[in-house]
Amino acid sequence: MNFERESEQDQSPGCFDDDGHSKSQLLENPPQEKVKIETESEVTGIDWISKLPDDLIVRILSQLPIQDAFRTAILSKRWQYPWTCIDNLIFDNTYTDWVDRVNVINKFVSFTDNVLPLLCCSKIKKFTLYFRFCLVSSYSSKIDEWLEIALKKRVEDLDLEIWYYDDDPFPYVLPQALCSCSSIIKFRCEFCRIPEECVLNWTSLKSLTLKYLFLRDEHIEQIVTNCPQLESLKLCEFCGFHRLHLTSPKCSRLELIDHVHPDGDWGSFGGDCSFEIVAPYIQHLKISGHFDGVEIRLGDLSSLVHADLTFSVDGVFDKTVELLLASVRCANELMVPCWFIEMIYVLAVEKKAVSLLLLKCKKLTINSWISKKAILGIDCLLRSTPYLENLTIIHQEGDFYAWDGEYNSSEEKDSDSSGDEDFDLWGDISLSLHENIFRGSLQNLKHVEVTSNCCSCLHKANATKLLSEFLKSLVEHAKNLEKLVIAPWHKGCNNSSTNISNVIKNLAFPGASNIAIVSLGSISSVDFPGE
């Protein structure tokens, strides 16, 4: 098959826009000579690709960035116009050559200006615009024009990423027409700003992702009230609001990732860093990333199925862990971070008993390293999950926090071993660990996965012994255990694999083979359900 570039005369009819720009002028580097591509189709003399139906060619071109799809117009008359019918538009300049960025940006803007008016599709299924430039405010009017075309063609899936930088600290302001577009079903927006006195009103919206936006309480209220079809809400690097009440029966997924303080033209943020979530119909909840100094209050979550609470904090408010776990007690699957285990240990030391009552939890994932304190915290948590069937422990590198909340480094532990003396406050240290924990709390446990996310923490003989004792206790008390998987997090890490192999050897004791399958293999995925 031969694809030969047609002469300029063959290309010219119908290929000029209102300003007289030809399609060939829009190419950044138009070839100077004929381009010849030979394939196996030359054997039969049939151009199989050009024989494809128009709608199939358009679907293929829709998977390409618009610049690549446009370049197919030079191949032949057959390929002159199909690109104008694509309904999945990807305009992306995020890989700009910053050495010659001004020239590259000008070419990108000129290309977009000339190509968008030539599109003849009646509806745009997806419009992606990634625009990264230091002086983004200089191009706000251009971006407005491009979005206006997309909105007129009733775009359904809109993906905007309009970066701005310190030397131009004014983010792109969303146009009012976009904030009240009735055709948008899925909207993802990064680094933009909601204009003053704007009313958010997306009546067809089902999925909303907002990243690095300052969101006031009125914005959240408008999203909740004016988006009746909303099913999924994801907020990343956000701040500003204090109340999130999702009361729509259709909204089943909520993700909050990283709480950051606003900057730039947002002005100073004088509000307190706290917010309350009430979402009686949410089934999937994820709170992850950094929430330093933020008080999170969870209200009615009575429909919860999956709860991921793996966020980090720099300070813990009174009864934080107890209240959070009480709010997600109806979840079938739960993921908790290491500091949860620390605080549960503190409660055990202070109260001698902890009642968390996670009666519906059947699958539990814990991020934690293994120490005497951590084991006691894990034991308290497992006693609160009597119906637990699947347990995953992601063995992190490091030492457990001291019970008063101060972090002890490895060096401090080596110089002062008094940290483990707190173990005496909880139980009889003369008893071995596997005789003192997990009694009566693992009757339904069937599957345990342990993965090490480090290469060195298992190297110490004491750490290896402690992990072995911990796993022995699980095996001894989980009478219905069917499978125990121990694996390195990084498959290629020989050091970690060797250390874990030593742990498995230490697990060998009479009767183990009759209770569980012990294997060295890859750990299963622990990503947030549904992603």
C-alpha positions, 0 to 999 in steps of 0.5 A: 500500500502506498500513501503519497502526499497529494499536491497542494492543488489537490488539498486546497478545495475546502481546506481554508478557514475564514482567515485563509489558513490552509490545513498544510499551514497548520502542520508544525513540520510539513514534510518537504518530500513525498512520504511513502509507507510500504506494507504487506498490502502491496502484495495484493494492491489493495489499500485495506485501511482506506477501505474501512468504513468512515465511522470506523476510521473516525473512531480510530482517529478519535483515539489520537491527539488532535495534532496526530489525527489532523496530520492524516489529512496529507495522506490522500484525498480519502483522508482529507476530511475524516479527522473533522468528524472526530468527537474525542478531542485531545489538546495537550501541550503539557510536554512543552519544550521549555527552552523555546516555550513561547514559540511552542505555545504560540504554535499550539494556540494557532493550531487550536484556533484554526482546527476547532472551527473546522470540526463538523461533529454534531456532539463532542463526547470528550474534550480534553484540554491540558494547557501549561504555560507561565502566563496562562492569564494572557490566554484566558480569552482564547481558552474561553473561545475554545470552551465555547465551541465545545459547549455549543457542541454539547460536550459530555465529558470535559477534562481541563487542566490549566496550570499556573505558576508563581510568576503569574499567580492568577488561575484560569476562571471558569466561564459562567456558561461552563458552570451551568452547562446541562450537557456535561456528564463527566467533569474533571478540573484542575488548577482553575477558579470558580468565579465570584457569584457563580452558580454551579448547576450541572443537571446531567453531571454524574462524575465530578473531580476537582483538584486544587480549587478553593471550595466555599460552603456555598459551592459544595451546597450548589453541587449537592443541590444542583447536580441531581444525577451526581454519582461520584465526587472526588476532591483533591488538594482542596480547602475552604468548606466546612460542611459536606452533606451528600443526601442524594440517593444516587451519590455512592462514591466520595473521595477526599485526597490531600487537604492543602491551604490555598494560595495565590489570588485566593487570599488568606484563609482565616477559617478553621481547618475542620469539616463534617461529612454526612452522606447516608447513601455513600457506599465507597468512601476514601480519605487519603493523603495529608490532612495535617491539623485538620479535624474530620468529623464523620456523621451518618454513613449508614450505607457504607460498604468500602471505607479507606481511611489511610490519611496521615495527620501531624496531630490527633484530636481527642477520641479521633480514632474511636469516633472515625471507626464508630462512623464506619462500623457498618463497612464491609471492607476497611483500610486503616493507617499505622497511626490508627493502630498507635492510637488504639494501643494508647486507648488499650493502655489507658482504658485496659479495654477498647470497644470499637464494634466493627461488626460488619467488617469482613475485609481489613487492610492495615498499614503498619510495622510490626512491634509489640505495641503494634501487635497489641493495637492490631489485636484490639482492632481484630477483637472488634471484627468478629466476622473478619474473613480477609486480613491484609497487613502492609508491613511498613518500614520504621518503628512504632510511635511512642504511646504519648504521640512522640516519634522515636527514631531507630537511633533513639530506640537503640540508645533507649530501649525503654519504649517497649516497657509500655508493654507491661502496662497492657499485659503479662510480659512473661507470657509469649505473644502468641499465648497472649493475643488473638484469643477468640477473635479470629474464628472466621478468618480465612485468608491472610496476606502480609507484604513487606514494603521495605528491604531492611527492617526484617534484617534484624533478628529481633524483628524477624522473630517478632513477625514470626511470633505474630504470624504464628499467633494468627495461624494458631488462633485462626482455626479456619484459615485457608491461606497465608501469603507472605511476599515482598512488596517489590518483586525484584528486591532480593534482600526483602525476599531473603528476609521474608524467606527467613520468616517463612522458615521460622513459621515451620512448626508441627501442624502448620501445614494442616491449618494453612497454605504458606506461600511466597508469592506476589501480594494481591492489589489493595487499591481502593475498590472500584478504581 
